[in-house]
């Protein structure tokens, strides 16, 4: 579809207008592109790889040996549960035609893929492929929050919170930004999820961690990650999967996807080196866990800007990602003493917010920069700030209400003796490691 490619030149806002038009008028079937479809199918697999096994291994390596399987179980079951919920109503809320309320939510008209046929298209790809690609985003976003509460949270409460959160926080914000909602209409730029994924998950994770309370012995008696090897493998898989996350968000095999992949790689590489350098100067040696944490911070920060900046902007975002996220990690963990156990807010939340806010100032910097399409820097900066504030307020408010409501029906924190024993045995009756 020629209008799809023209939309990319104006950024994600114009592209999503094409998507919204296609979703609202499924009878107007367009010819699909085999190349675009193949790329989005591959990207879908890459984004699922980011949760299973990448995020599971990354988080699993950061916790104690007695809690590894509990983290893996949470990631696996969240992936399965979110898939079914996305099919049932999540996709409809995010990308359906909500009628008179379309600015706020997509309604239930596409529940259980009602009205989606084998011939339905979104741009140049089948709608079934678009559905699957977006499903993987709905999977990884609540899975990110797992890093805020490991080693002390009841498994059932994790499943309930993740399910309701996806439907009340993720899907509506997804509609606001990508599904033709009011933030999309206002011109907010979020190419691959700085707001929709990272700001929602990060701010909600911080709320959950604060309300749940600290792990026993935090912060002085918490031991280092039990397996930096697993952390590195998980981070490496996240890096590879992020090409599908960002470049796949172009929804086609085109120049926009190529540039998104390029800036993603440069931001991640820069952030890893800068985080390593900070730790080298501060602690006297370069740590592997810190280096790959910087890598993930760079990936999170470039995510909203992957369709709006060029290579020079990506390097700047990589530098700022590590400097700012490292500082927030120290603030949250050491000064405020909030046990956001695996730094979900400081790395993902702050990274996504930072990348979203800096788009207006970096969009025209250097070669291969697409610019703002005629929008002024000040006007775009105000719209970006509006999107960030609204997303955080909604995520925090709903998450807090959900936590207090959930506490009335199920035990959220495990009993102290289970926390000492470890959740692998207490919750699942299995161990990750048998030593003899």
Beta strands, then each sheet from edge to edge (+ up, - down):
strand 1: 121-122
strand 2: 125-126
sheet 1: 1+ 2-
end
